[in-house]
Amino acid sequence: MSGAVALILAGGMGTRMGRPKQFIEILGRPALYYTLRAFQEAPEVERIYAVGEAERIRALASASGIDKLAGCAGPGETRALSARNGLLLCREEDGTVCMIHDGSRCLVTPQLVGRVVRAVEQGAEGAIPVVPVSDTVKVAEDGRVLKTLDRSSLRAAQTPQAFRLGVLRQVFSAPEEVLCEATDDASLVERAGGEVRLVPGERTNIKLTTPEDLILAEAILAAREQSGSRP
């Protein structure tokens, strides 16, 4: 075991979903169960920290045999501020690999967790999973196309995103206005001049955002169960 830690952000209100998406039931279990289970089963992970409704998360972990859960923090007003709150839970040394993961990406696999951890252990300042962009992407303004981007160089970023804790502590010490502009953790590291390595993501590692995503998530999990892959 390499002793990495995972920080699960599970404090969203699910505005577009109409309810907190991390607790929506999929195949009879809360979505967050599958997220926690993936990190529980990843041998690279020693401890899991979570940001969200602490009592509910602890109850879920206890009922599900998630014994790596080491602490919970309350959410902030934005994703980045929630991540900052969660980092305060981490007492590990600066050299420890820390992954930050969106709790609503409940289809993450232990294999993907291992890939991002190993990339940082092998010398990267940061590592994020990405998948190629398959759609043609247009830059638009006032209802018209300004230009079409070359999709061969475009990648869609996913989580978990992994960094040394010392790097995260440095970039999350930035002013709140800087943190609130960040769309993911890697952008803060990039802004500070750090190099972020790309590792292969997984098409199935979708983020629950709209009700339609639940249909796809259920189908993926059902297929995994049929094939014998434990969710």
PLY file of the C-alpha trace (Angstrom):
ply
format ascii 1.0
element vertex 231
property float x
property float y
property float z
element edge 230
property int vertex1
property int vertex2
end_header
0.00 0.00 0.00
1.40 3.35 -1.06
-0.50 5.37 1.55
-2.37 7.74 -0.75
-5.42 9.58 0.55
-8.67 10.42 -1.22
-10.76 13.54 -0.67
-14.35 12.99 -1.82
-16.40 16.13 -2.47
-20.00 15.20 -1.70
-21.57 18.43 -0.57
-23.36 19.54 -3.75
-27.04 20.43 -3.70
-27.76 18.91 -7.13
-29.48 21.98 -8.56
-29.84 20.58 -12.08
-30.80 17.17 -10.74
-33.40 18.64 -8.39
-31.97 16.83 -5.32
-28.58 15.99 -3.79
-27.24 13.68 -6.49
-24.70 11.92 -4.29
-27.55 10.32 -2.30
-29.81 9.40 -5.22
-30.37 5.66 -5.22
-28.95 3.65 -8.10
-29.80 -0.05 -8.13
-30.95 0.26 -4.54
-27.89 2.04 -3.12
-26.97 5.75 -2.77
-24.69 6.93 -5.58
-22.06 7.89 -2.99
-21.82 4.24 -1.93
-20.31 3.30 -5.27
-17.87 6.21 -5.08
-16.67 5.26 -1.61
-16.49 1.57 -2.53
-14.10 2.24 -5.43
-11.61 4.03 -3.16
-12.12 1.43 -0.41
-11.12 -1.32 -2.85
-8.16 0.56 -4.37
-5.02 -0.85 -2.68
-3.18 2.45 -3.22
-5.57 4.30 -0.89
-4.95 4.29 2.85
-7.49 6.84 4.05
-10.62 8.51 2.69
-11.80 11.98 3.72
-15.14 13.42 2.68
-16.79 16.82 2.44
-20.54 16.97 2.88
-23.26 16.00 5.34
-21.00 14.32 7.90
-23.59 12.32 9.86
-25.15 10.90 6.70
-21.80 10.06 5.12
-20.51 8.36 8.27
-23.72 6.31 8.55
-23.42 5.21 4.92
-19.78 4.25 5.37
-20.50 2.31 8.56
-23.39 0.41 7.00
-21.35 -0.38 3.89
-18.12 -1.55 5.50
-16.13 1.49 4.33
-13.51 1.41 7.07
-11.03 3.71 5.33
-13.20 6.78 6.02
-11.08 8.89 8.37
-12.96 12.18 8.63
-15.62 14.51 7.25
-15.74 18.28 6.78
-18.57 20.66 6.02
-18.97 21.97 2.46
-18.03 25.47 1.30
-20.00 27.78 -0.93
-18.15 26.56 -4.03
-16.41 23.37 -5.08
-12.96 24.87 -4.51
-13.86 26.10 -1.04
-15.22 22.65 -0.21
-11.91 21.15 -1.33
-10.05 23.63 0.86
-12.18 22.60 3.84
-11.42 18.97 3.13
-7.70 19.53 2.90
-7.73 20.83 6.48
-8.65 17.30 7.56
-5.49 15.85 6.04
-2.71 15.62 8.62
-0.41 13.58 6.41
3.01 14.79 5.28
3.42 17.07 2.26
4.78 14.21 0.15
1.61 12.14 0.48
-0.37 11.68 -2.73
-3.87 13.13 -2.40
-6.69 12.62 -4.87
-9.62 15.02 -5.07
-12.73 13.39 -6.52
-16.26 14.53 -7.28
-18.59 12.35 -5.23
-21.14 12.40 -8.05
-18.70 10.49 -10.30
-19.95 7.25 -8.79
-18.70 5.01 -11.62
-15.01 5.57 -10.94
-13.05 2.31 -10.75
-10.18 1.18 -8.49
-8.11 0.74 -11.66
-8.45 4.41 -12.57
-7.59 5.40 -9.00
-4.40 3.38 -9.29
-3.37 5.00 -12.56
-3.50 8.56 -11.26
-1.69 7.66 -8.02
1.12 5.90 -9.87
1.59 8.85 -12.24
2.31 11.17 -9.30
4.46 8.58 -7.55
6.55 8.38 -10.73
7.37 12.08 -10.61
4.47 14.10 -11.96
3.42 17.21 -10.01
-0.13 16.35 -10.82
-2.06 13.73 -12.77
-5.58 13.86 -14.13
-7.65 11.36 -16.11
-8.85 12.56 -19.50
-10.78 11.21 -22.47
-10.65 12.48 -26.08
-13.42 14.87 -27.09
-15.57 13.11 -29.67
-17.94 15.97 -30.54
-17.03 18.92 -32.73
-16.62 21.93 -30.43
-17.64 25.44 -31.50
-16.66 28.72 -29.87
-19.84 30.80 -29.80
-20.83 34.38 -29.07
-24.25 35.99 -29.28
-25.74 32.94 -30.94
-23.16 32.64 -33.72
-20.06 30.58 -34.28
-16.75 32.37 -33.88
-14.56 29.38 -34.72
-14.35 25.61 -34.66
-11.71 24.05 -32.45
-9.41 21.25 -33.52
-10.74 18.40 -31.44
-7.64 16.24 -32.00
-5.88 18.24 -29.28
-8.88 18.55 -26.94
-9.38 16.37 -23.88
-12.23 16.25 -21.38
-10.94 16.21 -17.81
-12.32 13.89 -15.16
-11.61 13.15 -11.51
-9.93 11.86 -9.37
-7.13 14.39 -9.84
-3.97 13.55 -7.90
-1.22 15.75 -6.45
1.21 15.79 -3.55
-0.43 17.29 -0.48
2.25 19.98 -0.29
1.31 21.18 -3.78
-2.38 21.29 -2.89
-1.74 23.17 0.33
0.22 25.77 -1.60
-2.30 26.36 -4.41
-5.32 26.32 -2.11
-3.77 29.09 -0.04
-4.64 31.45 -2.91
-7.26 34.18 -2.31
-10.88 33.02 -2.40
-11.59 34.92 -5.61
-8.87 32.91 -7.36
-10.16 29.63 -5.93
-13.72 30.37 -6.96
-12.68 30.93 -10.58
-11.10 27.47 -10.83
-13.16 24.84 -12.62
-11.00 21.99 -11.36
-8.04 21.37 -9.08
-5.53 20.96 -11.89
-6.20 24.49 -13.16
-4.92 25.86 -9.84
-1.71 23.86 -10.19
-1.36 24.95 -13.81
-1.85 28.59 -12.76
1.02 28.19 -10.29
3.29 26.88 -13.05
3.03 23.19 -12.20
3.07 20.46 -14.79
0.05 18.18 -14.90
0.34 14.76 -16.55
-2.56 13.21 -18.44
-3.52 9.59 -17.86
-6.20 7.59 -19.70
-9.62 8.18 -18.22
-12.70 6.03 -18.66
-15.76 6.83 -20.77
-17.91 5.26 -18.08
-16.58 7.66 -15.44
-19.50 10.02 -15.97
-20.63 12.75 -13.60
-24.25 12.68 -12.46
-25.60 16.04 -13.56
-29.04 15.56 -15.12
-31.78 12.91 -14.70
-30.70 11.35 -18.00
-27.34 10.49 -16.47
-29.06 8.20 -13.98
-30.33 5.99 -16.79
-26.80 5.58 -18.13
-25.32 5.03 -14.66
-27.82 2.27 -13.88
-27.09 0.56 -17.19
-23.32 0.67 -16.59
-23.59 -0.67 -13.04
-26.01 -3.40 -14.12
-23.59 -4.46 -16.86
-20.74 -4.58 -14.33
-22.80 -6.76 -12.00
-23.64 -9.13 -14.84
-19.99 -9.41 -15.82
-18.97 -10.09 -12.23
-17.24 -6.72 -11.66
-18.07 -5.59 -8.15
-19.41 -1.99 -8.10
0 1
1 2
2 3
3 4
4 5
5 6
6 7
7 8
8 9
9 10
10 11
11 12
12 13
13 14
14 15
15 16
16 17
17 18
18 19
19 20
20 21
21 22
22 23
23 24
24 25
25 26
26 27
27 28
28 29
29 30
30 31
31 32
32 33
33 34
34 35
35 36
36 37
37 38
38 39
39 40
40 41
41 42
42 43
43 44
44 45
45 46
46 47
47 48
48 49
49 50
50 51
51 52
52 53
53 54
54 55
55 56
56 57
57 58
58 59
59 60
60 61
61 62
62 63
63 64
64 65
65 66
66 67
67 68
68 69
69 70
70 71
71 72
72 73
73 74
74 75
75 76
76 77
77 78
78 79
79 80
80 81
81 82
82 83
83 84
84 85
85 86
86 87
87 88
88 89
89 90
90 91
91 92
92 93
93 94
94 95
95 96
96 97
97 98
98 99
99 100
100 101
101 102
102 103
103 104
104 105
105 106
106 107
107 108
108 109
109 110
110 111
111 112
112 113
113 114
114 115
115 116
116 117
117 118
118 119
119 120
120 121
121 122
122 123
123 124
124 125
125 126
126 127
127 128
128 129
129 130
130 131
131 132
132 133
133 134
134 135
135 136
136 137
137 138
138 139
139 140
140 141
141 142
142 143
143 144
144 145
145 146
146 147
147 148
148 149
149 150
150 151
151 152
152 153
153 154
154 155
155 156
156 157
157 158
158 159
159 160
160 161
161 162
162 163
163 164
164 165
165 166
166 167
167 168
168 169
169 170
170 171
171 172
172 173
173 174
174 175
175 176
176 177
177 178
178 179
179 180
180 181
181 182
182 183
183 184
184 185
185 186
186 187
187 188
188 189
189 190
190 191
191 192
192 193
193 194
194 195
195 196
196 197
197 198
198 199
199 200
200 201
201 202
202 203
203 204
204 205
205 206
206 207
207 208
208 209
209 210
210 211
211 212
212 213
213 214
214 215
215 216
216 217
217 218
218 219
219 220
220 221
221 222
222 223
223 224
224 225
225 226
226 227
227 228
228 229
229 230
